[in-house]
């Protein structure tokens, strides 16, 4: 058998491995497919650029050619530098672009920040920049190459990133430290929105709530109510927007376009209303006062309760805030006859209605927040029906008496109609004018005192019914605070 020369084959294998290694190390330096003989040049997408904030995503692009690796196949790396023209790149911005990158872009917003913060450019004043690209080569036999270009850029003063509304029309009045911040748009630079309450009065916009009236404000353009003016440092004409009708509003402010949209909402100003005051069951409790009932008409709220000597006003929230939103009479100490009401905020005006010892009792308050009117009526009860003394006469029914929260009727039932019926009204005048107290079921026994409330002619029109032999003198008492009734034959 022929012997294999192991040493011989080992030498061949070593030689092949070494050759492969040397080829691999030199591949980056001598890739003939990347042999270039180009002159390195640099250009800018536009030699003169005026930056505008409304086009923040527009771009300025710097491009360069490959440069020449002298046909060595050497890889090329690029370094981009940007500086003010004339600075000789003493303190440049530098961007290591690596290999195979031949452009770099700034959007307007980023480039504007560089101009203002790095190069101390004055807004709206052109500044000349210089861009330099340096190409370096993996093959050390090829010297670095450079190319430069210049371009002019005009920056802008960015609009505020915050905006606040302040003024007598706002819930906080002229308290600049508590000015209400608008919501910034997530998609549009310089667009802010306010949605909330505005009362009759005026307003303008501040860029902060730091408490200084010397800050920048945005006010109304004297030539166009739907345009705004930027008053730097509180300078310029202080023309404010006026609100004549209180309500919910949506305001959109565009600081870039210098425009404003003001829309009044069709929704009610408030969804909850409360009674507050020592004349009312709530007392001066601003945290848990008694609430009004909102009717099927979302602008109408009603409250019914026993009022004692003292004062009261109507609260619109938020709970716990004495300087929140209120409905109050036009003068302090107003009696209960006036239908005028003012919706206002803050702690400046504190008019209240007054209950005297002579007119204390149970009242129903109806507040119309669409028309800013109020009706305050004493609650009376009336017996209606052919089982009662006055028959079905809704215009002049038989009244109950009232004392210490108790309504009382004493008199004959069933006179002339031993099997007559009756129900109880909280009003007189017309059948559908107000609220009824009906028996819980139709033709209910006079000894069953369960009852329900119905409104107007909506029904059910249940009544108490006297049976044969039940006519006679009765005492009916009703406590509306406790929803308790007694019917006792005398």
KOLDREN-870399 format. One record per residue (C-alpha): residue number from 0; x, y negated, z negated. Coordinates in steps of 0.05 Angstrom, whole numbers. Layout:
<sites>
i	xx	yy	zz
NUM	X	Y	Z
...
</sites>
This chain:
<sites>
i	xx	yy	zz
0	0	0	0
1	25	-70	19
2	38	-115	-40
3	4	-185	-43
4	53	-242	-55
5	15	-278	-110
6	66	-334	-116
7	60	-349	-41
8	-15	-356	-43
9	-13	-396	-107
10	32	-447	-72
11	-16	-453	-13
12	-76	-463	-60
13	-39	-517	-99
14	-21	-553	-35
15	-93	-553	-10
16	-119	-578	-78
17	-68	-634	-79
18	-86	-656	-8
19	-160	-656	-25
20	-146	-699	-87
21	-104	-749	-49
22	-158	-756	5
23	-212	-767	-47
24	-173	-822	-83
25	-159	-858	-18
26	-230	-852	10
27	-254	-918	-20
28	-194	-954	9
29	-194	-924	79
30	-266	-912	99
31	-262	-928	173
32	-337	-935	177
33	-330	-998	134
34	-277	-1031	175
35	-297	-1105	181
36	-266	-1164	214
37	-316	-1219	197
38	-302	-1289	172
39	-332	-1300	103
40	-384	-1356	107
41	-438	-1382	58
42	-505	-1414	76
43	-566	-1438	37
44	-638	-1428	59
45	-647	-1504	59
46	-593	-1557	54
47	-642	-1605	19
48	-693	-1578	-32
49	-745	-1618	-70
50	-769	-1573	-127
51	-843	-1576	-145
52	-875	-1545	-206
53	-936	-1523	-169
54	-891	-1478	-126
55	-852	-1447	-183
56	-845	-1380	-148
57	-817	-1409	-83
58	-744	-1392	-74
59	-677	-1422	-55
60	-632	-1367	-26
61	-556	-1367	-18
62	-531	-1320	37
63	-461	-1298	56
64	-428	-1255	109
65	-386	-1193	93
66	-317	-1224	102
67	-260	-1184	131
68	-225	-1124	100
69	-175	-1127	157
70	-200	-1061	185
71	-175	-1024	125
72	-242	-995	108
73	-233	-1023	38
74	-295	-1036	-4
75	-311	-1110	-18
76	-338	-1141	-83
77	-369	-1210	-87
78	-369	-1265	-140
79	-418	-1323	-133
80	-403	-1389	-169
81	-447	-1451	-172
82	-426	-1519	-198
83	-439	-1593	-187
84	-404	-1617	-125
85	-337	-1649	-143
86	-326	-1608	-206
87	-278	-1562	-170
88	-315	-1503	-203
89	-284	-1521	-270
90	-346	-1497	-309
91	-387	-1459	-258
92	-446	-1412	-266
93	-419	-1344	-245
94	-456	-1284	-218
95	-419	-1218	-207
96	-455	-1191	-146
97	-417	-1126	-139
98	-413	-1090	-72
99	-460	-1092	-12
100	-498	-1153	-37
101	-502	-1211	11
102	-554	-1258	-19
103	-577	-1288	-84
104	-643	-1325	-98
105	-669	-1373	-150
106	-742	-1388	-158
107	-759	-1462	-166
108	-773	-1455	-240
109	-706	-1422	-255
110	-666	-1470	-212
111	-701	-1529	-243
112	-682	-1505	-313
113	-609	-1497	-290
114	-609	-1568	-263
115	-638	-1599	-326
116	-603	-1556	-379
117	-536	-1539	-348
118	-521	-1596	-301
119	-558	-1650	-339
120	-595	-1673	-277
121	-645	-1729	-282
122	-716	-1708	-261
123	-736	-1733	-192
124	-663	-1752	-176
125	-624	-1712	-123
126	-562	-1676	-145
127	-510	-1642	-100
128	-490	-1571	-117
129	-433	-1529	-89
130	-436	-1454	-81
131	-373	-1412	-73
132	-368	-1338	-57
133	-304	-1300	-70
134	-293	-1233	-36
135	-242	-1185	-68
136	-219	-1119	-39
137	-204	-1051	-68
138	-145	-1047	-22
139	-94	-1092	-55
140	-60	-1107	11
141	-120	-1151	31
142	-120	-1219	-2
143	-184	-1248	-33
144	-225	-1293	12
145	-270	-1352	-7
146	-323	-1394	27
147	-364	-1453	1
148	-424	-1495	19
149	-461	-1553	-11
150	-535	-1569	-17
151	-579	-1623	-48
152	-632	-1607	-100
153	-683	-1653	-133
154	-710	-1629	-199
155	-777	-1644	-234
156	-797	-1656	-306
157	-834	-1593	-329
158	-903	-1604	-357
159	-916	-1587	-430
160	-923	-1514	-449
161	-977	-1534	-500
162	-1037	-1581	-498
163	-1083	-1605	-554
164	-1150	-1640	-553
165	-1164	-1696	-602
166	-1218	-1749	-610
167	-1284	-1768	-641
168	-1320	-1720	-594
169	-1281	-1661	-621
170	-1296	-1621	-684
171	-1232	-1649	-717
172	-1242	-1722	-699
173	-1179	-1765	-694
174	-1139	-1720	-740
175	-1079	-1709	-695
176	-1047	-1660	-745
177	-1107	-1614	-736
178	-1115	-1625	-661
179	-1145	-1564	-626
180	-1098	-1526	-581
181	-1122	-1508	-511
182	-1111	-1439	-482
183	-1057	-1436	-428
184	-1070	-1398	-364
185	-1032	-1333	-357
186	-1027	-1341	-281
187	-1022	-1416	-267
188	-968	-1462	-293
189	-995	-1524	-328
190	-1068	-1502	-331
191	-1102	-1503	-399
192	-1174	-1489	-420
193	-1218	-1513	-478
194	-1285	-1480	-493
195	-1322	-1506	-552
196	-1364	-1560	-583
197	-1363	-1633	-565
198	-1405	-1687	-597
199	-1422	-1756	-571
200	-1355	-1793	-573
201	-1289	-1794	-536
202	-1227	-1750	-529
203	-1158	-1745	-497
204	-1101	-1694	-497
205	-1036	-1692	-535
206	-975	-1648	-522
207	-967	-1630	-596
208	-1002	-1634	-663
209	-942	-1661	-700
210	-980	-1721	-725
211	-946	-1776	-685
212	-985	-1822	-639
213	-920	-1839	-604
214	-918	-1772	-567
215	-939	-1759	-495
216	-1014	-1762	-481
217	-1057	-1746	-421
218	-1114	-1795	-411
219	-1166	-1812	-358
220	-1144	-1842	-293
221	-1178	-1911	-290
222	-1195	-1899	-217
223	-1221	-1828	-223
224	-1254	-1795	-283
225	-1235	-1727	-257
226	-1161	-1744	-253
227	-1111	-1750	-310
228	-1052	-1796	-325
229	-989	-1775	-361
230	-974	-1829	-414
231	-902	-1817	-436
232	-891	-1834	-509
233	-962	-1859	-516
234	-951	-1914	-465
235	-1000	-1935	-411
236	-1075	-1948	-413
237	-1110	-1908	-467
238	-1173	-1892	-426
239	-1210	-1833	-457
240	-1264	-1787	-432
241	-1334	-1801	-460
242	-1385	-1749	-482
243	-1456	-1775	-486
244	-1493	-1710	-500
245	-1468	-1662	-553
246	-1463	-1589	-534
247	-1417	-1532	-514
248	-1367	-1551	-461
249	-1313	-1518	-418
250	-1255	-1563	-399
251	-1199	-1542	-351
252	-1138	-1587	-348
253	-1085	-1580	-294
254	-1023	-1618	-314
255	-988	-1602	-249
256	-1043	-1627	-203
257	-1064	-1680	-255
258	-1137	-1660	-250
259	-1192	-1643	-301
260	-1259	-1605	-297
261	-1312	-1616	-350
262	-1373	-1570	-350
263	-1429	-1569	-401
264	-1451	-1499	-420
265	-1523	-1478	-415
266	-1516	-1436	-477
267	-1540	-1463	-545
268	-1491	-1504	-584
269	-1496	-1456	-644
270	-1521	-1386	-656
271	-1527	-1393	-731
272	-1554	-1449	-776
273	-1557	-1454	-853
274	-1590	-1497	-906
275	-1545	-1531	-959
276	-1562	-1577	-1017
277	-1586	-1579	-1089
278	-1657	-1589	-1064
279	-1654	-1522	-1028
280	-1648	-1450	-1052
281	-1575	-1449	-1028
282	-1552	-1505	-1074
283	-1485	-1533	-1054
284	-1459	-1466	-1033
285	-1420	-1473	-968
286	-1396	-1401	-967
287	-1461	-1361	-971
288	-1519	-1410	-958
289	-1589	-1388	-936
290	-1594	-1378	-861
291	-1646	-1404	-813
292	-1683	-1356	-767
293	-1668	-1362	-693
294	-1732	-1358	-653
295	-1743	-1326	-585
296	-1725	-1394	-557
297	-1649	-1394	-572
298	-1650	-1469	-584
299	-1702	-1467	-639
300	-1685	-1449	-712
301	-1733	-1446	-771
302	-1725	-1442	-845
303	-1777	-1435	-899
304	-1765	-1442	-974
305	-1782	-1476	-1038
306	-1750	-1545	-1046
307	-1740	-1581	-1113
308	-1720	-1653	-1126
309	-1651	-1666	-1096
310	-1617	-1672	-1028
311	-1603	-1626	-970
312	-1572	-1624	-901
313	-1567	-1571	-846
314	-1501	-1534	-835
315	-1477	-1505	-769
316	-1411	-1476	-793
317	-1360	-1449	-797
318	-1376	-1423	-866
319	-1332	-1450	-921
320	-1314	-1514	-883
321	-1345	-1578	-912
322	-1317	-1616	-853
323	-1349	-1569	-803
324	-1410	-1581	-760
325	-1475	-1610	-789
326	-1544	-1634	-771
327	-1561	-1694	-813
328	-1612	-1751	-814
329	-1594	-1819	-785
330	-1594	-1852	-854
331	-1578	-1827	-923
332	-1636	-1812	-969
333	-1682	-1800	-909
334	-1752	-1778	-927
335	-1785	-1718	-893
336	-1825	-1756	-841
337	-1771	-1773	-790
338	-1760	-1725	-732
339	-1692	-1755	-712
340	-1630	-1716	-728
341	-1556	-1727	-712
342	-1507	-1671	-697
343	-1439	-1690	-722
344	-1376	-1662	-752
345	-1324	-1679	-804
346	-1332	-1711	-871
347	-1340	-1783	-849
348	-1416	-1786	-846
349	-1455	-1752	-901
350	-1528	-1770	-893
351	-1578	-1724	-927
352	-1653	-1714	-934
353	-1682	-1727	-1003
354	-1737	-1688	-1039
355	-1771	-1725	-1095
356	-1811	-1698	-1154
357	-1874	-1721	-1119
358	-1862	-1682	-1055
359	-1827	-1619	-1079
360	-1856	-1553	-1056
361	-1850	-1502	-1002
362	-1829	-1528	-934
363	-1817	-1502	-864
364	-1761	-1536	-825
365	-1760	-1529	-749
366	-1695	-1551	-717
367	-1690	-1561	-642
368	-1615	-1564	-624
369	-1630	-1576	-550
370	-1665	-1642	-563
371	-1635	-1658	-631
372	-1702	-1662	-666
373	-1727	-1635	-732
374	-1796	-1623	-761
375	-1803	-1615	-836
376	-1873	-1592	-857
377	-1902	-1572	-924
378	-1927	-1500	-921
379	-2001	-1495	-937
380	-2045	-1433	-935
381	-2117	-1430	-911
382	-2171	-1376	-915
383	-2203	-1362	-847
384	-2261	-1316	-832
385	-2335	-1303	-838
386	-2321	-1269	-905
387	-2297	-1336	-933
388	-2331	-1402	-951
389	-2315	-1438	-886
390	-2324	-1384	-834
391	-2282	-1383	-771
392	-2270	-1458	-771
393	-2195	-1464	-755
394	-2198	-1540	-753
395	-2222	-1547	-825
396	-2207	-1481	-860
397	-2210	-1470	-936
398	-2143	-1489	-968
399	-2105	-1453	-1023
400	-2076	-1494	-1080
401	-2001	-1492	-1093
402	-1964	-1494	-1159
403	-1895	-1469	-1180
404	-1887	-1426	-1118
405	-1956	-1393	-1123
406	-2012	-1404	-1073
407	-2082	-1393	-1103
408	-2152	-1387	-1075
409	-2210	-1381	-1123
410	-2281	-1376	-1095
411	-2335	-1333	-1065
412	-2322	-1280	-1013
413	-2379	-1249	-974
414	-2430	-1304	-985
415	-2483	-1298	-932
416	-2444	-1240	-899
417	-2432	-1185	-949
418	-2388	-1147	-901
419	-2349	-1205	-872
420	-2275	-1208	-855
421	-2218	-1257	-870
422	-2145	-1271	-858
423	-2098	-1326	-880
424	-2066	-1381	-838
425	-2005	-1423	-852
426	-2032	-1477	-806
427	-2096	-1509	-780
428	-2117	-1539	-714
429	-2116	-1485	-661
430	-2114	-1409	-662
431	-2045	-1402	-633
432	-2011	-1460	-668
433	-1972	-1423	-722
434	-1960	-1364	-768
435	-2013	-1318	-797
436	-2016	-1273	-858
437	-2054	-1211	-835
438	-2072	-1148	-871
439	-2025	-1090	-856
440	-2081	-1051	-822
441	-2146	-1068	-788
442	-2209	-1074	-831
443	-2166	-1066	-894
444	-2197	-1062	-963
445	-2195	-1125	-1004
446	-2163	-1084	-1059
447	-2104	-1066	-1014
448	-2056	-1125	-1015
449	-2005	-1102	-964
450	-1995	-1154	-911
451	-1955	-1174	-850
452	-1936	-1239	-815
453	-1956	-1251	-742
454	-1942	-1310	-698
455	-1995	-1349	-660
456	-2038	-1304	-617
457	-1987	-1248	-612
458	-2024	-1203	-662
459	-2041	-1152	-685
460	-2102	-1190	-709
461	-2114	-1148	-772
462	-2162	-1173	-826
463	-2187	-1155	-895
464	-2259	-1131	-893
465	-2310	-1133	-949
466	-2353	-1071	-958
467	-2425	-1069	-981
468	-2429	-1090	-1054
469	-2360	-1123	-1055
470	-2382	-1196	-1045
471	-2371	-1242	-1105
472	-2320	-1289	-1136
473	-2247	-1272	-1124
474	-2179	-1300	-1142
475	-2125	-1290	-1088
476	-2053	-1308	-1105
477	-1994	-1304	-1059
478	-1919	-1313	-1075
479	-1884	-1322	-1009
480	-1815	-1321	-1042
481	-1827	-1250	-1066
482	-1877	-1230	-1011
483	-1928	-1210	-1065
484	-2004	-1217	-1061
485	-2059	-1203	-1112
486	-2134	-1201	-1099
487	-2175	-1198	-1163
488	-2250	-1198	-1168
489	-2273	-1246	-1223
</sites>
